[in-house]
Amino acid sequence: MYSRSGSRITCDEENRKIKGYDIVINYKHNLSNISKYEIKSGDEINGAMTYEHNGKIFVVNRGVIVKSKTTNEKSLQSFHYCSTCSKWLYESTVADHYEKCPKKERTQVNIHKDLWLFIEGNQDVVSFEFLLATDVDAISYYTTLKETILQSLMLTYNLDESDINGFINPIHGKKEHSIVIFETEEGGTGVLKSLLNTSTTQFEKFIENMFLILHIKSLEPYDETMDACITACYNCLLRFRNQFEHKFLKRKLILPLMLKIDKAILSPAENQNIESLSDRLDNLKSKCDSELEKDVLDAIVKLKLPLPDKAQETFYLDGAPIAKADFFYSPNKYIFVDGPPHAPENIREEDKIKRDKLDSKGNIIIELDFIDGKYDEDPSLIEKEVKKEFDRL
């Protein structure tokens, strides 16, 4: 790994995007470190927010987008690195570099191909979740909302564009997206944390500024400012740094939501330990040992069966490990996903001995048989096998 340290995620990432690089931002949250809040208007919950101190933000540069001079087609060219002379290379220069490397006479030229570059930072992170309005394009809706939130934060806290950033993030299994906002300064400056301080009026001021940015002068009666635009303009949502999103920014898309949150208040969620279905599914999949196990989880969700409580659960007898189940349901159901690696006779005999011990202790054993590997050609067999075995319970 080749790396260097830095104190912040800088605006260089936006500049690289402008220059034609394919930049992607991701957020890897830590559930145990997250505080949850609800955006309420009276008894109605109109949205949700989470806050994480030192959340993991990854900014990934996947390469440069190259446009063909003859066909105008675009293609992505990833990075290449010569560890012999410590030089980064474009794809077009790789072949010649074996001959032109300045150190080729002393040692063998070693080029690492198809690399992605990334920055990993520990940032203060807030995410917003709002339901998607019907018959509205999700990308336009959440991109507009994201930009409104960003500009309101900059106005509320007198921030520079380089102090804060954000992106929209698809929510697994839903049409909605979350809006992820993070401070670019490593470790955070306390701005996002102060927004969630319910003993102050910062959140209310933040909502007021959202209306101001969208040219909304008053709600009753509804009135807009003299400079109000039809879709978006440089007096509201458009900026040089979001130029690639200009086509998605349509301020009137989010007006119905704004009317709902006019007098909204922020309050801590009643149950901080509630984990969403998508979070649970992602958590279980992260512990899976094979793609087949992940496919089994997808089948469980599709069949509307409850998700397992744990993955890779080991059963102990008198302090000694006996068997590791792929999934586990409390209090005593062990699920084994048997793919082609379980086909050899000696493996089957070992599996039977271990599982008989579990059964002898009053546990319920569910064996999903995919040993013949036919699910590769017909993925529907995974769902059929899951349904057949779970129906026996």
C-alpha positions as CSV (number, residue, x, y, z in Angstrom):
1,M,0.0,0.0,0.0
2,Y,1.2,3.5,-0.9
3,S,-0.3,6.3,1.2
4,R,0.2,9.7,2.8
5,S,-1.5,11.4,5.7
6,G,-3.6,14.5,5.7
7,S,-5.8,16.6,8.0
8,R,-8.9,16.8,5.9
9,I,-10.8,15.6,2.9
10,T,-10.2,18.6,0.6
11,C,-12.0,20.2,-2.3
12,D,-9.3,18.6,-4.5
13,E,-11.8,15.7,-5.0
14,E,-14.3,18.1,-6.6
15,N,-11.6,19.6,-8.8
16,R,-10.6,16.1,-9.9
17,K,-14.2,15.4,-10.9
18,I,-14.3,18.5,-13.0
19,K,-11.1,17.3,-14.7
20,G,-12.8,14.1,-15.7
21,Y,-12.0,11.7,-12.9
22,D,-14.6,9.3,-11.6
23,I,-15.0,10.2,-7.9
24,V,-17.3,8.2,-5.6
25,I,-17.9,8.9,-1.9
26,N,-19.0,6.2,0.6
27,Y,-19.9,6.2,4.3
28,K,-19.3,3.1,6.4
29,H,-21.3,3.6,9.6
30,N,-20.7,2.0,13.0
31,L,-24.1,1.2,14.5
32,S,-22.8,1.2,18.1
33,N,-21.5,4.7,17.7
34,I,-24.7,6.3,16.2
35,S,-27.2,8.6,17.9
36,K,-30.7,8.7,16.3
37,Y,-33.1,11.6,16.1
38,E,-36.6,12.2,14.8
39,I,-37.9,15.2,12.9
40,K,-41.4,15.8,14.2
41,S,-44.3,18.1,13.4
42,G,-46.7,17.5,16.3
43,D,-47.1,13.7,16.6
44,E,-46.1,13.1,12.9
45,I,-42.6,11.9,12.2
46,N,-41.6,13.5,8.9
47,G,-37.9,12.4,8.8
48,A,-35.0,10.9,10.7
49,M,-31.4,11.9,11.4
50,T,-28.4,10.1,12.7
51,Y,-25.1,11.4,14.0
52,E,-21.8,9.7,14.3
53,H,-18.6,11.1,15.6
54,N,-15.5,9.9,13.7
55,G,-17.6,8.1,11.0
56,K,-15.7,6.4,8.2
57,I,-15.8,8.4,5.0
58,F,-14.1,6.9,1.9
59,V,-13.5,9.1,-1.2
60,V,-12.6,6.8,-4.1
61,N,-11.0,7.8,-7.4
62,R,-11.8,5.0,-9.8
63,G,-9.9,6.5,-12.7
64,V,-10.2,8.9,-15.6
65,I,-13.1,9.0,-18.0
66,V,-11.8,9.1,-21.5
67,K,-13.8,10.1,-24.5
68,S,-13.0,8.5,-27.9
69,K,-12.0,11.0,-30.6
70,T,-13.6,8.8,-33.3
71,T,-16.8,7.4,-31.7
72,N,-17.4,9.8,-28.8
73,E,-17.9,6.9,-26.5
74,K,-16.7,7.2,-22.9
75,S,-14.7,4.6,-21.1
76,L,-13.2,4.4,-17.6
77,Q,-9.4,3.9,-17.4
78,S,-8.2,3.0,-13.9
79,F,-4.7,3.7,-12.5
80,H,-1.5,1.8,-12.9
81,Y,1.6,2.1,-10.7
82,C,5.3,1.2,-11.3
83,S,6.7,0.2,-7.9
84,T,10.2,0.0,-9.5
85,C,10.4,3.7,-10.1
86,S,7.4,4.9,-8.0
87,K,5.6,6.4,-10.9
88,W,1.8,6.5,-11.6
89,L,0.9,5.6,-15.2
90,Y,-2.0,6.1,-17.6
91,E,-3.2,3.0,-19.4
92,S,-1.8,4.4,-22.7
93,T,1.7,4.6,-21.3
94,V,1.9,1.2,-19.6
95,A,3.3,-0.8,-22.6
96,D,6.1,1.8,-23.3
97,H,7.0,2.0,-19.6
98,Y,8.5,-1.4,-19.5
99,E,11.2,-0.1,-21.9
100,K,11.3,3.5,-20.6
101,C,11.4,2.8,-16.8
102,P,14.5,4.6,-15.5
103,K,15.4,1.8,-13.2
104,K,14.9,-1.1,-15.6
105,E,18.6,-1.8,-15.9
106,R,19.0,-2.4,-12.1
107,T,15.8,-4.4,-11.3
108,Q,12.8,-6.0,-12.9
109,V,10.0,-3.6,-13.8
110,N,7.0,-4.3,-11.7
111,I,3.7,-2.6,-12.7
112,H,0.5,-2.9,-10.6
113,K,-2.5,-2.6,-12.9
114,D,-6.1,-1.5,-12.5
115,L,-5.9,0.3,-9.2
116,W,-8.4,2.6,-7.4
117,L,-7.1,5.4,-5.3
118,F,-8.9,6.3,-2.1
119,I,-8.9,8.6,0.9
120,E,-10.1,7.3,4.3
121,G,-11.1,9.9,6.9
122,N,-12.7,9.9,10.3
123,Q,-15.3,12.7,10.0
124,D,-18.3,13.9,11.9
125,V,-21.3,12.6,9.9
126,V,-25.0,13.4,9.9
127,S,-27.4,11.5,7.7
128,F,-31.0,12.5,6.9
129,E,-33.8,10.2,5.8
130,F,-37.1,11.5,4.3
131,L,-39.8,9.5,2.5
132,L,-39.9,9.9,-1.3
133,A,-42.8,11.8,-2.6
134,T,-45.0,9.9,-5.1
135,D,-44.3,10.2,-8.8
136,V,-41.1,12.1,-8.3
137,D,-37.6,11.2,-9.7
138,A,-35.6,10.0,-6.7
139,I,-32.3,11.3,-7.9
140,S,-33.6,14.8,-8.5
141,Y,-35.6,14.8,-5.3
142,Y,-32.7,13.8,-3.0
143,T,-30.0,15.7,-4.9
144,T,-32.1,18.9,-4.5
145,L,-32.7,18.2,-0.8
146,K,-29.0,17.5,-0.3
147,E,-28.0,20.7,-1.8
148,T,-30.6,22.7,0.2
149,I,-29.3,21.1,3.4
150,L,-25.7,21.8,2.6
151,Q,-26.3,25.5,1.7
152,S,-28.5,26.0,4.8
153,L,-25.7,24.6,7.0
154,M,-23.2,26.9,5.4
155,L,-25.6,29.9,6.0
156,T,-26.5,28.9,9.5
157,Y,-22.9,28.4,10.7
158,N,-21.1,30.7,8.3
159,L,-19.1,27.9,6.7
160,D,-17.0,27.9,3.6
161,E,-17.8,25.4,0.9
162,S,-14.6,23.5,1.7
163,D,-15.7,22.9,5.3
164,I,-18.6,20.6,4.6
165,N,-19.6,18.1,1.9
166,G,-22.4,15.6,1.2
167,F,-23.8,13.0,-1.1
168,I,-26.9,10.9,-1.5
169,N,-26.7,7.2,-0.7
170,P,-29.2,4.5,-1.9
171,I,-31.0,2.6,0.9
172,H,-30.9,-1.1,0.3
173,G,-34.2,-2.6,-0.7
174,K,-36.0,0.9,-0.9
175,K,-36.6,3.6,-3.4
176,E,-35.5,6.2,-0.9
177,H,-32.0,7.6,-0.5
178,S,-30.3,8.9,2.6
179,I,-28.5,12.2,2.5
180,V,-25.0,12.0,4.1
181,I,-23.4,15.2,5.3
182,F,-19.9,15.3,6.7
183,E,-17.4,17.8,8.0
184,T,-14.2,17.7,5.9
185,E,-12.0,18.4,8.9
186,E,-10.6,15.2,10.3
187,G,-12.3,14.5,13.6
188,G,-14.9,17.2,13.1
189,T,-15.2,20.8,14.4
190,G,-18.4,20.3,16.3
191,V,-20.7,22.0,13.8
192,L,-22.9,19.0,13.0
193,K,-23.0,18.0,16.6
194,S,-24.3,21.4,17.6
195,L,-27.1,21.1,15.1
196,L,-28.5,18.2,17.1
197,N,-28.3,20.0,20.4
198,T,-32.0,20.2,21.3
199,S,-31.4,22.7,24.1
200,T,-30.6,25.4,21.4
201,T,-32.5,26.9,18.5
202,Q,-29.9,26.0,15.9
203,F,-32.1,23.3,14.2
204,E,-35.0,25.7,13.9
205,K,-32.7,28.3,12.4
206,F,-31.4,25.7,10.0
207,I,-35.0,24.9,8.8
208,E,-35.7,28.7,8.4
209,N,-32.6,29.0,6.2
210,M,-33.7,26.1,4.0
211,F,-36.9,28.2,3.2
212,L,-34.8,31.3,2.6
213,I,-32.5,29.4,0.1
214,L,-35.6,28.1,-1.8
215,H,-37.0,31.6,-2.4
216,I,-39.9,31.0,0.0
217,K,-41.0,34.3,1.6
218,S,-44.0,33.1,3.5
219,L,-46.3,30.1,3.8
220,E,-49.6,31.7,4.9
221,P,-50.3,33.0,2.4
222,Y,-47.7,31.3,0.2
223,D,-45.4,33.8,-1.3
224,E,-42.0,33.7,-3.0
225,T,-39.2,36.3,-3.2
226,M,-38.9,38.7,-6.1
227,D,-35.9,36.8,-7.5
228,A,-37.6,33.4,-7.3
229,C,-36.6,31.1,-10.2
230,I,-38.6,28.3,-12.0
231,T,-36.2,25.4,-11.3
232,A,-32.9,26.5,-9.8
233,C,-30.5,29.4,-10.1
234,Y,-27.2,30.8,-8.7
235,N,-29.2,32.7,-6.1
236,C,-30.5,29.4,-4.6
237,L,-29.1,25.9,-5.4
238,L,-26.6,26.2,-8.3
239,R,-22.9,26.4,-7.5
240,F,-19.8,26.0,-9.5
241,R,-18.8,22.9,-7.4
242,N,-22.1,21.1,-8.0
243,Q,-22.2,21.8,-11.8
244,F,-22.4,18.1,-12.6
245,E,-25.7,18.0,-10.6
246,H,-27.4,21.1,-12.1
247,K,-29.7,19.0,-14.3
248,F,-31.1,17.3,-11.2
249,L,-31.7,20.5,-9.1
250,K,-35.4,21.4,-9.1
251,R,-36.3,23.4,-6.0
252,K,-40.1,22.9,-6.4
253,L,-39.8,19.2,-6.1
254,I,-39.2,19.4,-2.3
255,L,-41.7,22.2,-1.5
256,P,-44.3,19.6,-0.3
257,L,-41.8,18.3,2.3
258,M,-40.8,21.9,3.3
259,L,-44.4,22.7,4.1
260,K,-44.5,19.7,6.4
261,I,-41.4,20.6,8.3
262,D,-42.0,24.3,8.7
263,K,-42.5,24.0,12.4
264,A,-40.6,20.8,12.9
265,I,-38.7,20.0,16.0
266,L,-35.8,17.6,16.6
267,S,-35.9,15.0,19.4
268,P,-33.9,11.9,20.2
269,A,-35.4,8.7,19.0
270,E,-37.3,6.8,21.7
271,N,-35.4,3.6,21.0
272,Q,-31.8,4.2,20.1
273,N,-31.2,0.4,19.6
274,I,-33.7,-0.2,16.8
275,E,-31.8,-1.5,13.8
276,S,-33.4,-1.2,10.4
277,L,-34.0,-4.2,8.2
278,S,-31.4,-3.0,5.7
279,D,-28.9,-2.5,8.4
280,R,-29.5,-5.9,9.9
281,L,-29.2,-7.5,6.4
282,D,-26.0,-5.7,5.7
283,N,-24.6,-6.6,9.1
284,L,-25.4,-10.3,8.5
285,K,-24.0,-10.3,5.0
286,S,-20.7,-8.7,6.2
287,K,-20.2,-11.9,8.2
288,C,-21.0,-14.4,5.5
289,D,-18.3,-16.7,4.2
290,S,-19.7,-17.1,0.7
291,E,-21.9,-15.5,-1.9
292,L,-24.3,-18.5,-1.6
293,E,-24.9,-17.5,2.1
294,K,-25.7,-13.9,1.0
295,D,-28.1,-15.3,-1.6
296,V,-29.9,-17.3,1.1
297,L,-30.4,-14.1,3.1
298,D,-31.9,-12.4,0.1
299,A,-34.2,-15.3,-0.3
300,I,-35.3,-15.1,3.3
301,V,-36.1,-11.4,2.8
302,K,-38.0,-12.1,-0.4
303,L,-40.1,-14.8,1.3
304,K,-40.8,-12.3,4.1
305,L,-39.3,-14.6,6.7
306,P,-37.6,-13.2,9.8
307,L,-33.8,-12.6,9.4
308,P,-31.5,-14.7,11.5
309,D,-30.3,-13.3,14.8
310,K,-26.6,-14.1,14.1
311,A,-24.3,-15.3,11.4
312,Q,-21.3,-17.7,11.8
313,E,-22.5,-18.9,15.3
314,T,-20.4,-21.5,17.0
315,F,-22.0,-24.2,19.2
316,Y,-19.9,-25.1,22.3
317,L,-20.2,-28.3,24.3
318,D,-18.4,-28.3,27.7
319,G,-16.4,-25.3,26.6
320,A,-15.2,-27.0,23.3
321,P,-16.3,-25.8,19.9
322,I,-18.4,-28.4,18.1
323,A,-19.9,-26.8,15.0
324,K,-20.2,-23.4,13.4
325,A,-23.6,-22.7,11.8
326,D,-23.9,-20.2,9.0
327,F,-27.0,-18.6,10.6
328,F,-28.7,-18.8,14.0
329,Y,-32.2,-18.0,15.3
330,S,-32.6,-17.6,19.0
331,P,-33.0,-19.7,21.1
332,N,-32.0,-22.9,19.4
333,K,-32.2,-22.9,15.6
334,Y,-29.0,-23.5,13.7
335,I,-29.0,-23.1,9.9
336,F,-26.3,-24.8,7.7
337,V,-25.9,-23.7,4.1
338,D,-24.2,-26.6,2.3
339,G,-22.7,-25.8,-1.1
340,P,-20.4,-27.8,-3.3
341,P,-17.5,-27.7,-0.8
342,H,-19.6,-30.1,1.4
343,A,-19.9,-32.7,-1.4
344,P,-16.9,-35.0,-0.5
345,E,-17.9,-38.0,1.5
346,N,-15.5,-37.3,4.4
347,I,-16.9,-33.8,4.8
348,R,-20.5,-35.1,4.8
349,E,-19.5,-37.6,7.6
350,E,-17.9,-34.9,9.6
351,D,-21.0,-32.6,9.2
352,K,-23.3,-35.4,10.3
353,I,-21.3,-36.1,13.5
354,K,-21.2,-32.5,14.5
355,R,-24.8,-31.8,13.7
356,D,-26.0,-34.9,15.6
357,K,-24.3,-33.6,18.7
358,L,-26.3,-30.3,18.3
359,D,-29.5,-32.3,17.8
360,S,-28.9,-34.4,20.9
361,K,-28.9,-31.3,23.0
362,G,-32.4,-30.3,21.9
363,N,-31.4,-27.9,19.1
364,I,-33.2,-27.5,15.8
365,I,-31.1,-28.2,12.7
366,I,-31.9,-26.8,9.3
367,E,-29.8,-28.0,6.4
368,L,-30.1,-26.2,3.1
369,D,-28.8,-28.5,0.4
370,F,-27.0,-26.9,-2.5
371,I,-24.3,-29.5,-2.8
372,D,-25.0,-30.2,-6.5
373,G,-24.3,-26.6,-7.5
374,K,-27.3,-26.3,-9.8
375,Y,-28.3,-23.0,-8.2
376,D,-25.5,-21.4,-10.3
377,E,-27.6,-22.1,-13.4
378,D,-31.0,-21.6,-11.8
379,P,-30.9,-19.1,-8.9
380,S,-34.6,-19.7,-8.2
381,L,-33.5,-23.0,-6.6
382,I,-32.1,-21.1,-3.6
383,E,-35.5,-19.6,-2.8
384,K,-37.3,-23.0,-3.3
385,E,-34.9,-24.8,-1.0
386,V,-35.2,-22.1,1.7
387,K,-39.0,-22.2,1.5
388,K,-39.1,-26.0,1.6
389,E,-36.9,-26.3,4.7
390,F,-38.4,-23.4,6.6
391,D,-41.9,-24.7,6.0
392,R,-41.0,-27.8,8.0
393,L,-40.5,-25.7,11.2
